[in-house]
Amino acid sequence: MSEWLSDADRFWLDTMEETISIVRTMFFDRALLLMLAGAVFALHQDMLKAREIDMRKVEMFRERVRSTIKALYDIDDANLDLLEQELPCQTYHEHALPARMRSTAARIWLLTTYAAVAESFGTKPTSATILNLGIGNLWMMLGAVNRHELRENANFFTGTYFSDVRSKSMNLNHWPHRPEAVEPI
């Protein structure tokens, strides 16, 4: 398959595969999954406040997709740079996990946004389909977190993505929801 992929397609599919691997690891540790979900949700809420962009609705901001993708790249890169800095052990541990969460959250939104418009960016239909399947997988794992479990971790991460932007009130209805479990009769 790799011989027919363009470099750009390969980049997106590799990024998706790496991100799914990271999220899958976190999926089996409830505390990490809750932290990641909080980071993902806080990024969404901060993007709404900073840029008036609802990343759940790419079709509504197609003309601003490139700038949104760039902003998400910048968040990912800044946090990956933090992970590579040589810091004292105590400082590193205080910053490494939140940086990993912010980076992964940015990648999830980056992939989600890109997958919605991939073909218009020249991505081959087969690669776009694979991206969309991967995005579905990511959001199914994140969907294991109920919206009412988000607040504490989202509050921790909000304000860490953009300068002078901190979402104080968050709309929990923006988180994908699942029907509550029905008790058997």
C-alpha positions as CSV (number, residue, x, y, z in Angstrom):
1,M,0.0,0.0,0.0
2,S,2.8,2.4,0.8
3,E,4.0,2.6,-2.8
4,W,0.8,4.3,-4.0
5,L,0.6,6.8,-1.1
6,S,1.7,10.3,-1.6
7,D,4.0,11.8,1.1
8,A,1.1,13.8,2.5
9,D,-1.2,10.8,2.6
10,R,1.5,8.8,4.4
11,F,2.0,11.6,6.9
12,W,-1.7,11.8,7.8
13,L,-2.1,8.0,8.0
14,D,1.1,7.7,10.1
15,T,-0.1,10.5,12.4
16,M,-3.5,8.7,12.8
17,E,-1.9,5.4,13.5
18,E,0.4,6.9,16.2
19,T,-2.4,8.8,17.7
20,I,-4.7,5.8,17.9
21,S,-1.9,3.9,19.5
22,I,-1.4,6.6,22.2
23,V,-5.2,6.8,22.8
24,R,-5.6,3.0,23.0
25,T,-2.9,2.9,25.7
26,M,-4.7,5.6,27.7
27,F,-8.1,3.9,27.1
28,F,-7.2,1.1,29.5
29,D,-6.3,3.5,32.3
30,R,-9.4,5.3,33.4
31,A,-7.6,8.2,35.0
32,L,-5.5,8.8,31.8
33,L,-8.6,8.5,29.6
34,L,-10.4,11.1,31.7
35,M,-7.5,13.4,31.6
36,L,-7.2,13.1,27.8
37,A,-11.0,13.6,27.4
38,G,-10.7,16.7,29.5
39,A,-7.8,18.0,27.4
40,V,-9.7,17.3,24.1
41,F,-12.8,19.0,25.5
42,A,-10.9,22.0,26.8
43,L,-9.2,22.5,23.5
44,H,-12.6,22.5,21.8
45,Q,-14.0,25.0,24.2
46,D,-10.9,27.3,24.1
47,M,-11.0,27.2,20.2
48,L,-14.6,28.3,20.3
49,K,-13.7,31.2,22.6
50,A,-10.4,32.1,20.9
51,R,-11.4,31.8,17.2
52,E,-15.2,31.2,17.2
53,I,-14.6,27.8,15.6
54,D,-16.6,24.8,16.5
55,M,-14.3,22.0,15.4
56,R,-17.2,19.5,15.5
57,K,-18.7,21.3,12.5
58,V,-16.0,21.6,9.8
59,E,-18.5,22.4,7.1
60,M,-19.4,25.6,9.0
61,F,-15.8,27.0,8.8
62,R,-14.4,25.4,5.7
63,E,-12.8,28.8,4.7
64,R,-10.9,28.8,8.0
65,V,-9.7,25.2,7.9
66,R,-6.1,26.0,6.9
67,S,-5.7,28.4,9.8
68,T,-7.4,26.0,12.2
69,I,-5.1,23.2,11.1
70,K,-2.1,25.5,11.5
71,A,-3.2,26.4,15.0
72,L,-3.6,22.8,16.0
73,Y,-0.1,22.0,14.5
74,D,1.3,24.8,16.6
75,I,-0.3,23.4,19.8
76,D,1.0,19.9,19.0
77,D,4.5,21.1,18.2
78,A,4.8,23.4,21.2
79,N,3.8,20.5,23.5
80,L,6.1,18.0,21.8
81,D,8.9,20.6,22.2
82,L,8.1,20.7,26.0
83,L,8.5,16.9,26.1
84,E,11.9,17.1,24.6
85,Q,13.3,19.8,26.9
86,E,15.8,18.8,29.5
87,L,14.2,19.8,32.8
88,P,14.8,18.8,36.4
89,C,13.1,15.6,37.2
90,Q,10.4,17.2,39.4
91,T,9.6,19.9,36.8
92,Y,9.6,17.4,34.0
93,H,7.0,15.1,35.7
94,E,4.8,18.2,36.4
95,H,4.9,19.2,32.8
96,A,5.3,16.0,30.7
97,L,2.0,14.4,31.3
98,P,-0.1,17.6,30.6
99,A,2.1,18.3,27.6
100,R,1.4,14.8,26.2
101,M,-2.3,15.2,26.8
102,R,-2.4,18.7,25.1
103,S,-0.4,17.3,22.1
104,T,-2.7,14.3,21.8
105,A,-5.8,16.5,22.1
106,A,-4.4,18.7,19.3
107,R,-3.7,15.7,17.1
108,I,-7.2,14.3,17.7
109,W,-8.8,17.6,16.6
110,L,-6.2,18.0,13.8
111,L,-7.1,14.6,12.4
112,T,-10.8,15.1,12.9
113,T,-10.7,18.4,11.1
114,Y,-8.4,17.2,8.3
115,A,-10.3,14.0,7.7
116,A,-13.5,16.0,7.0
117,V,-11.9,17.9,4.2
118,A,-9.1,15.5,3.2
119,E,-10.2,15.0,-0.4
120,S,-10.5,18.7,-1.1
121,F,-6.8,18.9,0.0
122,G,-5.9,16.2,-2.6
123,T,-5.9,13.2,-0.4
124,K,-6.8,10.0,-2.3
125,P,-10.3,8.7,-1.6
126,T,-9.0,5.5,-0.1
127,S,-6.7,7.4,2.3
128,A,-9.6,9.7,3.2
129,T,-11.8,6.7,4.0
130,I,-9.0,5.1,6.2
131,L,-8.6,8.5,8.0
132,N,-12.3,8.7,8.7
133,L,-12.4,5.1,10.0
134,G,-9.5,6.0,12.3
135,I,-11.2,9.1,13.5
136,G,-14.3,7.0,14.3
137,N,-12.1,4.7,16.3
138,L,-10.6,7.6,18.3
139,W,-14.0,9.1,19.1
140,M,-15.5,5.7,20.1
141,M,-12.7,5.4,22.7
142,L,-13.3,9.0,23.9
143,G,-17.0,8.3,23.9
144,A,-16.4,6.0,26.8
145,V,-16.2,9.2,28.9
146,N,-19.5,10.6,30.0
147,R,-19.8,14.3,29.6
148,H,-20.4,14.7,33.4
149,E,-16.9,13.3,34.0
150,L,-15.2,16.0,32.0
151,R,-15.4,19.1,34.2
152,E,-12.5,18.6,36.5
153,N,-9.9,17.7,33.9
154,A,-11.3,20.2,31.3
155,N,-10.9,22.9,33.9
156,F,-7.3,21.9,34.4
157,F,-6.5,22.2,30.7
158,T,-8.6,25.2,29.7
159,G,-6.4,28.3,29.3
160,T,-3.3,26.2,28.3
161,Y,-3.8,26.3,24.6
162,F,-4.0,30.0,23.6
163,S,-2.6,33.1,25.2
164,D,-5.2,35.0,27.3
165,V,-8.0,32.5,26.5
166,R,-9.6,30.4,29.3
167,S,-13.1,29.1,28.9
168,K,-14.8,29.6,32.3
169,S,-18.1,28.1,31.4
170,M,-18.1,25.1,29.3
171,N,-21.0,23.7,27.4
172,L,-21.0,20.0,28.2
173,N,-23.5,19.4,25.4
174,H,-20.7,19.8,23.0
175,W,-19.2,16.5,24.1
176,P,-20.4,13.5,22.1
177,H,-22.9,11.7,24.3
178,R,-24.1,8.2,24.5
179,P,-27.4,7.0,25.9
180,E,-27.1,6.2,29.5
181,A,-27.0,2.5,30.3
182,V,-30.5,1.0,30.7
183,E,-31.0,-1.2,33.6
184,P,-32.2,-4.7,32.6
185,I,-35.8,-5.4,33.6
